[in-house]
Amino acid sequence: MSTLFPVIIDAAAPEGAGCVRLRLVARPGDDALPDFEPGAHIDVMTPAGMIRQYSLCGPADDPSAYELCVKHEADSRGGSDSLCTQARQGMELQISGPRNAFSLPPAQHYILVAGGIGITPLLSMMVRLQRNSADWQLYYYVRVPGQAPFGDMLRESPCRDRVRFSQSLKNGYPDALDRPCADTAIMLCGPDGFMNAVYAHAIAAGWRADQIHTEYFRPTEPSDVLSDRPFDVVLAQSGQTVTVPAGQSIASALLAAGVDVSLSCEQGMCGACVVPLLSGEGDHRDMVLTEEEQGSHIALCCSRSRSPSLTLDM
């Protein structure tokens, strides 16, 4: 663990849906906060006593404060939950100095691609690129664009014409990825499935691997280990019941049982395998369905069940 030092929460406010934005400053009389470059992150000792890493999303050209955006994970083990529910103006936190494994490389053009809260390290990059009069575009994938973290700021920004919102990759990959260019850098951040799908699409389109720069945002693993227990899937149209073992997807179990399943990305990003859910409680792990849609549909490639069985309209 990195050496930690104290800072003060100067401001704490909601940011989009389900996130909290924190502004951290040095304590009076302490040394100034260390400088950082776009893409950097810090360790934070959360009020729950857990160390978590968060990207610095404020302007790197003004290190008088560090800005973070914390997503309140539904399955939090206490880290994000404690920050989102307990962080208050004036509270002291312990943090590390900035580290950067996602720095901007030299390039003539930049394609920024964010999935959900993966937007955070790209925000400071945007500020730097805009200041340097660089050529760049941002593609921001988020389930509900109207409630996206920093969505209002991006839509009202002078550089809003460079920003494109989309709900999921099933609506299309960034069109800039269809035109490989030797002097372009791709900066990619988001959940694993999103990252893998975009990376694979770019490689297939002809981009070199060394042009794709990544920062993985890994959501907290579900705390309920029983979410990976075996369960049954009942196919309403045929009456067939298929058992899904632990460690196997619904799609894989159905295919092994001779049931035809439509698959594409197999990462929960494209929606090709989504089917109607008639009964049972799904354990949804995709990036396609909205909360409302999750009540009546499920993605077969990645999601599981929180109930002993699921009944599908298949």
C-alpha positions in Angstrom: 0.0 0.0 0.0 1.2 3.5 -0.8 2.1 6.0 2.0 -1.0 7.9 2.9 -1.4 11.5 4.0 -4.4 13.5 5.3 -6.7 15.7 3.2 -10.0 17.5 3.8 -13.2 17.0 1.9 -13.9 20.5 0.7 -17.2 19.6 -1.0 -19.3 16.5 -1.5 -22.3 16.5 -3.9 -24.4 14.1 -6.0 -23.1 13.7 -9.6 -25.5 12.1 -12.0 -27.5 9.1 -10.8 -25.9 7.0 -8.0 -22.6 8.8 -7.8 -21.0 11.3 -5.4 -18.4 13.9 -6.5 -15.7 14.8 -3.9 -13.3 17.7 -3.9 -10.3 17.1 -1.7 -7.9 19.8 -0.5 -4.8 20.0 1.7 -5.3 20.7 5.3 -4.4 24.3 6.4 -0.7 24.5 7.0 0.1 21.3 5.1 2.1 21.1 1.9 0.3 21.6 -1.3 -1.1 18.5 -3.0 1.3 16.7 -5.4 1.0 17.6 -9.1 -0.5 15.0 -11.4 -1.0 14.3 -15.1 -4.3 13.4 -16.8 -5.2 9.7 -16.3 -3.7 9.5 -12.7 -5.4 7.9 -9.8 -5.0 7.8 -6.0 -5.6 5.4 -3.2 -8.3 6.4 -0.7 -8.8 5.0 2.8 -12.6 4.9 2.9 -14.6 5.6 6.1 -15.2 1.8 6.2 -11.4 1.3 6.6 -10.9 -0.2 3.1 -8.4 1.1 0.5 -10.0 1.9 -2.9 -8.5 3.4 -6.0 -10.2 6.4 -7.8 -9.2 8.3 -10.9 -8.6 12.1 -10.6 -11.2 13.7 -12.8 -10.4 17.4 -12.2 -8.1 19.6 -14.3 -4.5 18.5 -14.0 -3.4 22.0 -14.7 -4.9 23.1 -11.3 -3.7 20.7 -8.6 -5.0 22.9 -5.8 -7.7 20.2 -5.3 -8.3 16.6 -6.3 -11.7 15.7 -7.6 -13.1 12.2 -7.5 -16.4 10.7 -8.6 -17.5 7.6 -6.6 -20.2 5.2 -7.9 -22.4 3.8 -5.2 -22.2 0.1 -6.1 -25.3 -1.9 -5.2 -23.1 -4.8 -4.1 -20.5 -2.7 -2.3 -18.5 -4.5 0.4 -18.3 -1.2 2.3 -15.8 0.9 0.4 -17.9 2.9 -2.1 -20.9 2.7 0.1 -19.1 4.3 3.0 -17.8 7.2 0.9 -21.2 7.8 -0.8 -23.2 7.7 2.5 -20.7 9.1 5.0 -18.5 11.6 3.2 -19.2 15.2 4.3 -17.7 18.6 3.9 -14.9 19.1 6.5 -14.3 15.3 7.0 -10.6 14.2 6.9 -9.6 11.3 4.6 -6.2 9.6 4.1 -5.0 9.3 0.5 -1.9 8.4 -1.4 0.0 10.5 -3.9 -1.1 10.2 -7.6 0.1 7.3 -9.7 -0.4 7.1 -13.5 -0.5 4.0 -15.6 -2.9 5.7 -18.2 -1.1 8.8 -19.4 -1.7 10.5 -22.7 0.8 9.4 -25.4 2.0 11.7 -28.1 -0.4 11.6 -31.1 -2.0 13.8 -33.7 -5.6 12.6 -33.0 -7.3 11.1 -29.9 -10.4 8.9 -29.6 -11.7 8.8 -26.0 -14.1 5.9 -25.2 -15.8 5.6 -21.8 -18.1 3.1 -20.4 -20.1 4.3 -17.3 -18.0 5.6 -14.5 -14.9 4.9 -16.7 -15.5 8.5 -17.8 -13.5 9.8 -14.8 -9.9 9.6 -16.0 -10.9 10.9 -19.5 -12.3 14.2 -18.1 -8.9 15.5 -17.2 -7.6 14.3 -20.6 -10.3 16.3 -22.3 -9.3 19.5 -20.5 -5.6 19.0 -21.4 -6.3 18.1 -25.0 -8.6 21.1 -25.4 -6.1 23.4 -23.9 -3.5 22.1 -26.3 -5.8 22.6 -29.3 -5.6 18.9 -30.0 -8.0 16.9 -32.2 -10.1 14.6 -30.1 -13.5 13.0 -29.7 -15.3 11.5 -26.8 -17.7 8.5 -27.0 -19.6 8.1 -23.7 -21.6 4.9 -23.2 -24.0 5.0 -20.3 -27.3 3.3 -19.7 -29.3 6.5 -19.0 -27.5 9.4 -20.8 -29.8 11.9 -19.2 -28.5 10.8 -15.7 -24.9 10.3 -16.7 -22.2 11.4 -14.3 -20.9 14.8 -15.7 -23.5 14.6 -18.4 -24.8 18.1 -17.9 -21.3 19.5 -17.8 -20.4 17.8 -21.1 -23.6 18.9 -22.8 -23.1 22.5 -21.7 -19.3 22.6 -22.4 -17.9 24.6 -25.3 -16.5 21.4 -26.7 -19.9 19.6 -26.6 -19.7 19.0 -30.4 -16.9 16.6 -29.7 -18.9 14.5 -27.3 -21.3 11.7 -28.3 -23.6 9.8 -25.9 -24.9 6.3 -26.4 -26.8 3.8 -24.2 -24.8 0.7 -25.2 -22.7 -0.9 -27.8 -25.7 -2.6 -29.3 -26.5 0.9 -30.7 -23.1 0.9 -32.5 -19.4 1.1 -31.8 -17.7 4.5 -32.1 -17.7 5.3 -35.8 -14.2 6.7 -35.6 -13.0 3.2 -34.9 -14.1 2.2 -38.4 -11.2 4.3 -39.9 -7.8 3.1 -38.6 -5.3 6.0 -38.6 -1.6 5.6 -37.8 -1.2 8.9 -35.9 -4.2 8.3 -33.6 -4.3 7.1 -29.9 -7.4 5.4 -28.5 -8.0 6.0 -24.7 -10.4 3.4 -23.4 -11.8 3.0 -19.9 -14.8 1.1 -18.4 -16.0 -2.2 -17.1 -14.1 -5.3 -18.3 -16.8 -6.6 -20.7 -17.1 -3.1 -22.3 -13.3 -2.8 -22.6 -12.9 -6.2 -24.1 -15.6 -5.7 -26.7 -14.3 -2.3 -27.8 -10.7 -3.5 -27.9 -11.7 -6.5 -30.0 -13.7 -4.4 -32.3 -10.8 -2.0 -32.8 -8.3 -4.7 -33.5 -10.7 -6.4 -36.0 -11.1 -3.0 -37.7 -7.3 -2.8 -38.3 -6.0 -0.7 -35.3 -2.6 -1.7 -33.9 -2.7 -3.0 -30.3 -0.1 -0.3 -29.2 -2.6 2.4 -30.3 -5.2 1.3 -27.7 -4.4 2.6 -24.2 -6.6 1.1 -21.4 -7.6 1.7 -17.8 -9.8 -1.0 -16.5 -12.6 0.0 -14.2 -13.6 -3.2 -12.3 -16.8 -3.0 -10.3 -16.8 -4.6 -6.8 -17.5 -8.3 -7.0 -20.9 -9.3 -5.7 -20.6 -10.0 -2.0 -23.2 -12.8 -2.2 -21.2 -15.9 -3.2 -24.4 -17.8 -3.5 -25.1 -15.7 -6.7 -22.9 -18.4 -8.5 -24.8 -21.4 -7.2 -26.5 -23.8 -9.6 -30.1 -23.0 -10.7 -32.7 -24.2 -13.2 -33.9 -22.6 -16.3 -37.4 -23.5 -17.5 -38.2 -22.9 -21.2 -41.8 -21.9 -21.2 -42.4 -22.7 -24.9 -41.1 -26.3 -24.8 -41.4 -27.1 -21.1 -37.8 -28.2 -21.0 -35.8 -27.6 -17.8 -32.0 -27.1 -18.0 -29.7 -26.9 -15.0 -27.1 -24.2 -15.1 -24.1 -25.2 -13.0 -21.9 -22.9 -11.0 -19.3 -21.2 -13.2 -21.3 -21.7 -16.4 -23.4 -19.2 -18.2 -27.1 -19.7 -19.0 -26.2 -19.5 -22.7 -23.5 -22.2 -22.4 -25.8 -24.5 -20.5 -28.6 -24.1 -23.0 -26.3 -24.7 -25.9 -24.9 -27.9 -24.3 -28.6 -29.0 -23.9 -29.1 -28.5 -27.6 -31.1 -25.2 -27.3 -30.4 -22.6 -30.0 -29.1 -19.4 -28.5 -28.3 -16.1 -30.4 -24.9 -14.9 -29.3 -22.5 -12.2 -30.5 -20.2 -10.3 -28.1 -20.7 -12.8 -25.1 -19.7 -9.9 -22.8 -23.2 -8.6 -22.0 -22.6 -5.6 -24.2 -24.5 -6.2 -27.5 -28.0 -7.4 -26.4 -28.1 -10.3 -29.0 -28.8 -12.9 -26.3 -31.5 -10.9 -24.4 -34.7 -12.9 -24.0 -38.0 -12.3 -22.1 -37.9 -13.3 -18.4 -41.3 -14.6 -17.3 -40.6 -15.4 -13.6 -37.7 -15.7 -11.2 -35.2 -13.1 -10.0 -32.3 -12.4 -12.4 -28.8 -11.6 -11.2 -28.1 -9.1 -14.0 -24.5 -8.6 -15.1 -24.9 -7.0 -18.5 -24.4 -3.4 -19.7 -27.5 -3.4 -22.0 -30.7 -3.6 -20.0 -32.1 -0.7 -18.0 -33.4 -1.3 -14.5 -36.9 -1.3 -15.8 -36.1 -3.8 -18.5 -34.3 -6.1 -16.0 -37.7 -6.9 -14.5 -38.8 -8.6 -17.7 -35.7 -9.6 -19.7 -32.3 -11.2 -19.1 -29.0 -11.5 -21.0 -28.1 -15.2 -21.3 -24.4 -14.8 -21.9 -23.4 -13.3 -18.5 -26.3 -13.0 -16.1 -27.3 -15.6 -13.5 -30.2 -16.1 -11.0 -30.8 -15.1 -7.5 -33.8 -17.5 -7.3 -33.8 -21.3 -7.5 -35.1 -21.1 -11.1 -35.9 -18.7 -14.0 -38.6 -19.2 -16.5 -37.8 -17.8 -20.0 -40.0 -17.2 -22.9 -38.1 -19.7 -25.1 
